[in-house]
Amino acid sequence: MLNIEKKGNGPELTVALSGRLDTTTAPELEAELKESLDGVTALNIDMAALEYISSAGLRVLLSAQKIMNKHGGMKVVHVNETIMEIFEVTGFSDILTIE
């Protein structure tokens, strides 16, 4: 189960994720991002409450990153140890801007 909470502030959008981002929930996040990114120049993905991310979730992050590279930027914030470990093992810690 994944909970997606969006907070917009002009051209800045923060998407807070909690629960599990996996094969079941990744399409939900992808759809949510696709419809929300119009006019957004700064995307923050808050992972403070994210428990798990699978390769499907990583793929969604990668495609969001590609979109945002053209329109501004994307940051991943409040990454916990578990998720950070996955980012490091997969090399995503080099691809994503993590704060």
RASULGI-V312159 format. One record per residue. N is the residue number from 1. OMEGA is omega in degrees with one decimal (999 if undefined). BURIAL is # if it has 16 or more other C-alpha atoms within 10 Angstrom, else .. D_FIRST is the distance of its C-alpha to the first C-alpha in whole Angstrom. Layout:
# RASULGI-V312159
n->N omega->OMEGA burial->BURIAL d_first->D_FIRST
n->N omega->OMEGA burial->BURIAL d_first->D_FIRST
This chain:
# RASULGI-V312159
n->1 omega->-179.8 burial->. d_first->0
n->2 omega->175.7 burial-># d_first->4
n->3 omega->-178.6 burial-># d_first->7
n->4 omega->179.5 burial->. d_first->10
n->5 omega->-177.0 burial->. d_first->13
n->6 omega->174.0 burial-># d_first->17
n->7 omega->179.5 burial->. d_first->20
n->8 omega->177.1 burial->. d_first->23
n->9 omega->-175.0 burial->. d_first->26
n->10 omega->-177.9 burial->. d_first->29
n->11 omega->-179.6 burial->. d_first->28
n->12 omega->178.9 burial-># d_first->26
n->13 omega->174.4 burial-># d_first->22
n->14 omega->178.1 burial-># d_first->20
n->15 omega->179.6 burial-># d_first->16
n->16 omega->-178.5 burial-># d_first->14
n->17 omega->172.3 burial-># d_first->10
n->18 omega->-177.8 burial-># d_first->8
n->19 omega->-174.8 burial-># d_first->6
n->20 omega->175.1 burial-># d_first->6
n->21 omega->-175.4 burial-># d_first->8
n->22 omega->-176.5 burial-># d_first->9
n->23 omega->-178.6 burial->. d_first->11
n->24 omega->-171.7 burial->. d_first->8
n->25 omega->-178.8 burial-># d_first->7
n->26 omega->179.6 burial-># d_first->10
n->27 omega->178.5 burial->. d_first->12
n->28 omega->179.0 burial->. d_first->10
n->29 omega->-179.5 burial-># d_first->11
n->30 omega->179.3 burial-># d_first->15
n->31 omega->-179.7 burial->. d_first->16
n->32 omega->179.8 burial->. d_first->15
n->33 omega->-178.4 burial-># d_first->17
n->34 omega->-176.6 burial->. d_first->20
n->35 omega->-174.8 burial->. d_first->20
n->36 omega->-169.3 burial->. d_first->21
n->37 omega->178.3 burial-># d_first->23
n->38 omega->177.4 burial->. d_first->26
n->39 omega->179.7 burial->. d_first->29
n->40 omega->178.4 burial-># d_first->26
n->41 omega->177.6 burial-># d_first->28
n->42 omega->179.6 burial-># d_first->26
n->43 omega->175.7 burial-># d_first->22
n->44 omega->176.0 burial-># d_first->21
n->45 omega->-175.7 burial-># d_first->17
n->46 omega->-176.4 burial-># d_first->16
n->47 omega->-177.1 burial-># d_first->14
n->48 omega->-175.0 burial-># d_first->15
n->49 omega->179.3 burial->. d_first->12
n->50 omega->-175.8 burial-># d_first->10
n->51 omega->-171.4 burial-># d_first->10
n->52 omega->173.1 burial-># d_first->10
n->53 omega->179.7 burial-># d_first->11
n->54 omega->178.5 burial-># d_first->13
n->55 omega->178.0 burial->. d_first->16
n->56 omega->177.4 burial-># d_first->14
n->57 omega->178.1 burial-># d_first->13
n->58 omega->-179.9 burial-># d_first->16
n->59 omega->178.6 burial->. d_first->18
n->60 omega->177.8 burial-># d_first->16
n->61 omega->-179.3 burial-># d_first->17
n->62 omega->-179.3 burial->. d_first->21
n->63 omega->176.0 burial->. d_first->21
n->64 omega->178.5 burial-># d_first->20
n->65 omega->180.0 burial-># d_first->23
n->66 omega->179.0 burial->. d_first->25
n->67 omega->-175.3 burial->. d_first->25
n->68 omega->176.2 burial-># d_first->26
n->69 omega->-179.5 burial->. d_first->29
n->70 omega->-172.1 burial->. d_first->30
n->71 omega->-175.6 burial-># d_first->30
n->72 omega->-179.6 burial->. d_first->30
n->73 omega->178.9 burial-># d_first->27
n->74 omega->176.6 burial-># d_first->24
n->75 omega->173.0 burial-># d_first->23
n->76 omega->-174.5 burial-># d_first->20
n->77 omega->177.7 burial-># d_first->20
n->78 omega->-179.6 burial-># d_first->20
n->79 omega->179.7 burial-># d_first->18
n->80 omega->-175.1 burial->. d_first->18
n->81 omega->-178.0 burial->. d_first->20
n->82 omega->-177.9 burial->. d_first->17
n->83 omega->-179.8 burial-># d_first->16
n->84 omega->178.9 burial-># d_first->20
n->85 omega->178.5 burial->. d_first->21
n->86 omega->178.2 burial-># d_first->19
n->87 omega->-177.7 burial-># d_first->20
n->88 omega->-179.3 burial->. d_first->24
n->89 omega->-176.4 burial->. d_first->24
n->90 omega->-178.4 burial->. d_first->23
n->91 omega->-179.8 burial->. d_first->25
n->92 omega->178.9 burial-># d_first->23
n->93 omega->177.1 burial->. d_first->24
n->94 omega->-175.6 burial->. d_first->27
n->95 omega->-174.6 burial->. d_first->26
n->96 omega->171.6 burial->. d_first->24
n->97 omega->-175.0 burial->. d_first->25
n->98 omega->179.9 burial-># d_first->24
n->99 omega->999 burial->. d_first->25
